[in-house]
Amino acid sequence: MGSPSKAARGAAAFLRRHWLVGLYVAVAVGVTVQRLVLHKQNVFRIFAWASRNMLAGVNPYAAHPDQYVDFYRYSPAFAIAFTPFAVVPEWLGLLAWNLVNAMGLYWAVSRLLPRPRAQLVLMVVLGDIARTMQSCQSNGLVTALMIAAFIAYSGPRVWRGAFAVAAGAAIKIFPVGAALFALLRRDRRRALGVVAATIAALALLPVLVVGPRELLLQYARWFSQEQAETFKPMSSVMDLLDVWTGYYGPRLPIQLFGLAVLLLPAAVKRGAHDDHHWRLTLLSSLLIFSVLFNYGAERPSFVIATTGIAIWYAIGRRTRLQGTLLILSLALVTADGVGLWPGDIGVWMDESRLRVIPVLAAWIAIQWDLLRWRKAAGPVEVSPAPEPVPAVLKFPPLLAAD
């Protein structure tokens, strides 16, 4: 039997190097087939309904005729942007939408970190990206846009960063927090000005379709829709306080307190703004914050938070604390999200609140890491490690010694 041909060896090398791409594509295709077979693509149908309504000059926030609970909750700009997925056959639109979410996250993480660390992060969050695709939601894309903003602002591409921030904010409000990395730049005034201009441009884009008066009406409807969701039981710090203390009060003061805690390291550690490792840690914190203090956070949203935890673990020293918090997040967030736990795993609270606990603990630990940064210690080395000949992903010990 002869040796493999050059083409066969090349194909084998390609598959060894890009197997994770294939896995992400396969998961996206598999989830799409599952949703279509089970007829559980409700959120996608709501998106498509809103998009077609916007194009027809009809209220996109009106209830879909087949939906009795869920409504369209995103901006008018997103309804217009969703048009390519809404005008094709449903199976093709859903497949394309899932691929955008899965491959967007894959691309962003691969650009953010050296290959071994990127693979670690992508494997950790695979279950959560599958869960958010099962809900046909946008969380994978939102995570990718926030990471893309960080990447752009780490270099000279201010306009790319602004577009990533504006596009994320057009989907959900909290991705505007990625403008924090514009604030850390030396040319922050210019960078923030570009962000503001880009957000305004994208927000006004639907005026070309519906006209100014109708667009103002649609934004008023969006605002009312968001206000109606404020006290809906979800999975956030506010809901955790409701269970523990019986608070059930305004969400905004708690969100503002969380924002102050998020921004504190940036305010007191100005010497760290040029430290790439410190800024990566801040990105992890921002991703987690975007779920913890989001009154609309639900189970599919947690891919954003678990991506933050995975990045923090991948770039760190991998201490026992980091390993423990990662395992708890996998156990209480990811495993529950993909259905590995019974319907009710909570003994003293329901599982929607229980999953907040390890994420909140990880966020507190990350904030402490940001605050204890010392210039003399220098940045953590994140350069790529030499790739072994058999490109098999090797996970580092989760419970490595301190």
Beta strands, then each sheet from edge to edge (+ up, - down):
end
